[in-house]
Amino acid sequence: ALRLRVREALGAREPADAVRVQGWVRSVRSQKEVLFLHINDGSSLESLQVVADPSLEKRDLTFGSAVEVQGKLVKSPHRMQNMELQAETIRVVGPCDIWAFPLKMKERHPLEYVRQFPHLRCRSNTLGALLRIRSEATAGIHSFFQDNGYVHIHTPIITSNDCEGAGELFQIETSSEAKESAEKTHFFNVPAFLTVSGQLHLEVMAGAFTHVFTFGPTFRAENSQSRRHLAEFYMVEAELSFTKSLQDIMQVMEDLFKTVTSTVLSKCPRDVELFHTYISPAQKSDITHKLFSSSCRISYSEAVEILKQAPQTFTFKPEWGCDLQTEHEKYLVKHCGEVPVFVVNYPYDLKPFYMRDNEDGPQHTVAAVDLLVPGVGELCGGSLREERLPFLESRLQRLGLTDAYQWYLDLRKFGSVPHGGFGMGFERYLQYILGVDNIKDVIPFPRFSHSCLL
């Protein structure tokens, strides 16, 4: 028998005499003259209806059990489905104890409930849809960059560099090192950390390949259990050589967002519709509007003035020289008409050493940009990189980092060019387009669940 995925069976144009479908039972309905099953294998939100003789029913044929069904694929008489499977044999591959199974048939479980079961929640409709969307979005990101001539680089996960300078790093030790004294010999001879960004490694590669990108896991040791923070998340990062304009960086950010979102909406319409129907009903029209609307651009200084004149009181008082908080970012988006907002030219002392000095006074700024979106706040962050050796040497010397970043200075000695780049948090992107309130609901495995550590 020809093996078909559920998605293939549902989309078949012609009937087939001998097919085999494998999956998990989503519903069982036994009548006097006919047995109805719905099975799903994760390939689509829709399940395949199986019609069988009641004699094929078994005691262990229950909701959640794994089955293999062979039979004929025929046109369905019902308008809501294209094809159905007339079963000739049904084999229970793996039974399921429906009383102990935490997911129940025909129940719409809240995200808070399924988060308790990180090892089982992918079998729910909502998380199944989310993971298919993640898969298509990942493919769309790679396609976007490759179609535009970028080279994909696998940047290291273990590094000795603190790219962001915030000190929120996970340090790596072997089990034996952890038991020894503080004056121990490190495994790599120097302290090593889980990466917070692949940017510095991408800059190395941008000196040879012009346009490069990476898409991989990053880690932040920020001690926060809020709905916005993750200890492990995925970051999309890109570097562009021979660019002198922040506008070039912003254009790539915007093109990436619109192209990937269009791909997700076209490849996973039913999955996205599930979120826009049951999780965030207002998000459907909002996302469609953002795909065709123009973005807004303001400077950091303008943003601070807008916040100071706001009719509402903020928890963090807006002052020039202070970082924008999430409440500030959301207000700025609202003030600009609920469209994506680019905030440019941040204070020099607020940003990392590698951002390009604008040489403007008295408000000393760097050529940095953040992309703010409704409901989430910052989605992307980028800058022009400081390609001028004297400027970079001076700043590293003031920060006491010259020895640690001697290799970075070398990049400015041998064929340095104006360049820039940006990073986009993948989970924040998904959180935005789907309207999910808690960022932990857009990752496959929520870390540190009380149920298990996977």
N, C-alpha and C positions, 0 to 999 in steps of 0.2 A: 504494500500500500504506500502511496505517496504521502510523505510527511509534510504537513502544512502547519505554519504558525497560525494562531487565531486571527491575526491581522490579515494574513494572506487568504485565509478561508472567507473572512467577511468581505474582502475586496475582490474575490474571484468573479470573473465575468461569465464563466460557463460551468455547468454542473460537472461533477467528476464521480466515477463509479467506485473507486477504491482509494480512500484517503485515511490518514491516521493523524489524529490531533491529540496532543498531550498538554496537560495543564492542571489547574486546581479548581475545584468545584466552588462556584460562587452562590449557587442556589439549587435546591432540589424540590421538585413539585410532582408528587405521585398522584395520578388519577386512576380511575377504574380501568380505562382502556389505553392510557398513554402515560409515559414517564417523561418529564421535562427536566433537563439539566442546563445550567449555564456554566461554561468553563472559561477560564482566562489563564493565559500564560505570560502576562506582563507585556505583551507586544502592543496592546492597545487598551484604551479605557473600556471599550465595548467588549462584552463577552459573547461567545458563540453559543447559540442555542442548539442543544442536542435533543432530538426527539427519539424515544426508544420504546420498545415493548416493555410493559411492567414486569415481565419475567426476568428482565436483565437487572432489576434492582437488587442490590445486596445490602446486608446489614451495615457494612462499613462504608457504604456510599453516602457520605455526609458532606455538609458544608466544610470546606477547608481540606478535604482529602485530595490527594494527587491521583489523577486518572489518565488512562490511555484509552481513547475511543477510536474504533475503526468503523467505517461505514461509507455511505454515499453523501456527497455534497450536493444539495438540491436547492432550487429557488425557494425562498420562503414565501408563504402566502400573506405574511404580515407586512404592512407598509414600513414599519420601523426598522426592518432588517432586510438585507439583500439575500443572504444565504443562511441555510441551517444544515445541520448534520443529522442524517437518519442513521442511527447507530445499529450496527450488527453485532458488535461485541463491546463490552465495557470492562476494563480491568482496573481495579483499584491498586495503584502502585504503592501508595503510602497512605494509610488511614489517618484520621484526625479525631482526637477526643474533643467533640464540640462543647462539652461542659467545661473543660479546662482551657480551651482556646479563648484568649481574651478578646478576639474580634468576633462579633456576632453578625449573623446573616441579616441583611436588609436594615442594618443600623448605620447611621451616619455618625461616626465617632469624632468628637472634637479633637483638634490637634493636641490640646493639653493632655488628653487621655492617651492617645497612641504614643506620645513622647515617652511614656513610661515603659514602652516595650521596643527598644531600639533594634532588637533582633527580629521582630515580627511586624513592625509598623509598615514596612515596604509592601505588605500584602493588602493594605488598605487602599481604597481608590485614590484618596488624596495624595498619599505619599508615592503611590505608583505613578500618578500623573506628574508629580514633581520630579521624579527621577528620570522620566522620559524627556521632560522639558530640559533638565540639566544636560542630558546626553545630546539633544539637538542643539542646545545653545553652545556647548563645548565644540561640537563639530562646526557650527556656524562661525565661531571665533577663529578657529584654525583656517577655515575657508576664506574668511575676510582677509586675513593677513597674507596668506599664500597667494590669493588672487591679486593682491597689491604689491607683490614682489618682496615680501619680508622673508627672512630666513629664521626658522624656528631653532632656538637654542635651549638646551637643557642646562639650566643654571644650578649650582650646587645647593643642596639642602643644608649641609653642614658647612659652616663658614666661621671665620674669625672676625668678620666685619659687622659692625653695628651701623647699618646703612642710615637708619632714621635718627640715630643719636639720642633716642629717648630712654635707652637703658632697659627696655622691657623685653628681655631676651630669655630664652630657655637655654641654660648652659648644659653641655653634654659631658657626662662623666661615665666611665665604666663602673661596674658594680664594685670592683676592687678599689678604684680611686675614691669612691664615696666613703669607704671605710677608713681610708688613710688620713694622715694629718693634712693640715692646710698647706704645708710645704711639700706637696707631692709633685711628681713628674707627670705632666699632662700626656694623654694618649697621643696627641698631635704636637707635643712640645710647646704648644701655646693654648690658651683657653679657646674652646670651640663652642659654637652656639647653633641653634636651629635658626635658619634664615628668617629675617623679617621682610626681605625684598631681594629680588635678583637684579636690581638696577645697576649696581656697580659692575657686576659681571657682564651685564648687557652692554655697558659702555665700552668695555674691552672689545667685545665682538663688533660693535658699531664702527670701530676703527678699521675694520677689515671688510665688513659686509654691507655697510651703508644703512640698511633697514633691517632691524632684528626684533624678535619678540620672544617672550617666554610665557608659559602658562602652567603654574605649578603651585604646590602647597607652600604657605608661609605661616609663621608662628609669632604670636605676640603674648608675652607673659603679663598682660595687663590684668590686675586682680579685680575683675569685674564679672558679675553673673547677670548683667543686664540683658535686655532683649535686643541689644545692638552689637554685642561683642562676642567674638569667638576666639578661643586659644589657637585653633587650627583652621585655616581657611585658604581658599584658592585666589591667586592674584594673576590678572592679565597685565603684562607689562611690555612696553615697546620703546625702542630708541630709534631716533631718526638723525642721521648725519646730514651735514650741509643744509641746515635750516637755521635761520636767524630770527624767525618770527614765532611768537606765541600763537599767532593765528593758525599757523600750520599744525601745531600740536592740538589746538582746539578742534580743528577740522577733522583730524583723524579720530579724536574722541567721539565727536558727534556722528561721524560716518559709521564707526564701529557700533555704537549704540543702535542706530537706526537700521543698519543692515542685519545685525544679529536678531534684533527684535522682530523684524519682518520675516526672517527665516523661521523663528519659533512660532509666530502666529500662523504661518502657512503650513508648517510641518506638524504642529501639534494643536490644531484648532479646538478639538474636543477637550483635551487636557487643560488648555488655558481657560476654556469656557467654564470648566468645573470650578476653578479658583474665582473667576469673575462672577460666578453665579452664587456660590455658597460662602466664599471667604471674604471677597471684597467686591461687591456689586458695582461700585462706582468706578472701578479701575479699568473696565473695558473701554469705555468712551474716553477715559483719561489717557490711556496708552495710545489709542488710535489718534487722538488729538496731538500728542507729543511727537508722533512720527512725522507729522506734516506741519508742525508749528515751528516758528523761528525761535532760536534761543536768545536770551538776554545777556548782555555783557556789562559788568560794572567793575570798578576798581575796589580794592580793599578799603581805601579811604572813603569812597562813596558809600560802601556797605556800612561802615561804622557810623557815618552821619545819618543814614536811613534808620539804623537801629536806635540811635540816640533820640531821634524824633518820633519813634514808634509810640502809639497810644497805650501800649501794654508794658507791664513791668516784667523784666527778665530776672531769672534766678542769678545769672551772671551778668553784672553790669558791663555793657559794651564800652570799651576804651581802646583808643588807638595803641597798637603795640601788643594787644592781647589776642590770643587765638579765638577764632569764632567757634562758639559752642553749637551743639545740635539745635537748640532752641533758636539761636540766631539764624542758622542756615535755613531752617524751615520758615521763619518769618520772612527772610529775604526772598525766598521762592514765592511765597504768598503775595508779597508786596509787588513782585514783578509779573504777576498775572498767572501764577501756577504753571510756568513754563521752566524748562531747564535754564539755570543761571550760571554763567562763567564769572567767577571772581578772580581778578588778576592783580599782580603787583603787591605782594605781601611784605610786611616789614622785614628788613634784613636780619635782625636778631631773632626773628621768630622761626626761621627756616634753616634746614641743614646746610652744611658748608659747600655743597656742590652746586647750589643754585646761583644763577648768573646775576651779578651785581648790576643794578640799573644805573648806578652812579648819579642818583638824583638826591637832591637835598632841599630843605633840611629833613624831609621825611625819607629816610634811607630805605629803599625797597629792593626786592629781587624779582626777577621775571618768573614768577610762579603763578599757577592757575589751579583752581579747584572747580569741578563741575558739581553743582548742587541740583538735586531733583526733588520733586514733591514727595512728602511723606517719609523720606529717608534722610535727606541732607546731603552730605558729601558722597558722591559716587566715584569720581575720578580725581586724581591729583597729579600734577605734572609741573614741569618747568623747563626753561632753557638751562643747560648745564654750563658751568663756568669753564670756558675753554682757554682763557688767558692765564698763562703760567704765573706771572707776577701776582695777579689777584688771588689765585688759588694758594700760592705759597704763603702769602701774607695772612690769609685767613686760617690756614692750617697751623701756622706758627703761633697765632694768637690763641688757638684752641689747644695747643700742645699735641697735635696729631701728626706732625710732619713725619716722624719715623714710621708710624703705623701705615701711613698712606703714601710712602715714597713711590710705590708702584703706580699709584693713581696720578702722581705728578709726572711720571715717565710718559703717560699717555698724552700729556700736553707738550712734551719735548719732541716727539717723533711723529710729525704729520697731523697735528691737532687741527680739527675743523669745528666750526660752530655746530652745535647739535643740541637735541633736547629729547624729552620722552615723558611718559606718564604711566600710571598704574590704575587699574580698575578692580575693585573687590568684586569677585564673581558672585558671592552669596548676596551682597548688597544689591547687585544688579537683578538677581532673581527675586529678591524681596520686593524690589520696586515694581517690576513688571507684573508680578502676581498679586501684589497688595497684601503680602503676609506681614503680620505685625511683629512676630518674634523670629529673629534671624536663625534661631536654632531649628526652626521648622523647615529650612531649605537646605539642610545638610543631610547626607545619607545616614550618618550615625551621630546622634547627639552625645557629646562627650560627658563623662562623669554622671551618667544616669545611675539612679540608685539600683536599677535592675542588674546591670553588668557593665564591665569595661571591655569593650570589644577591641 
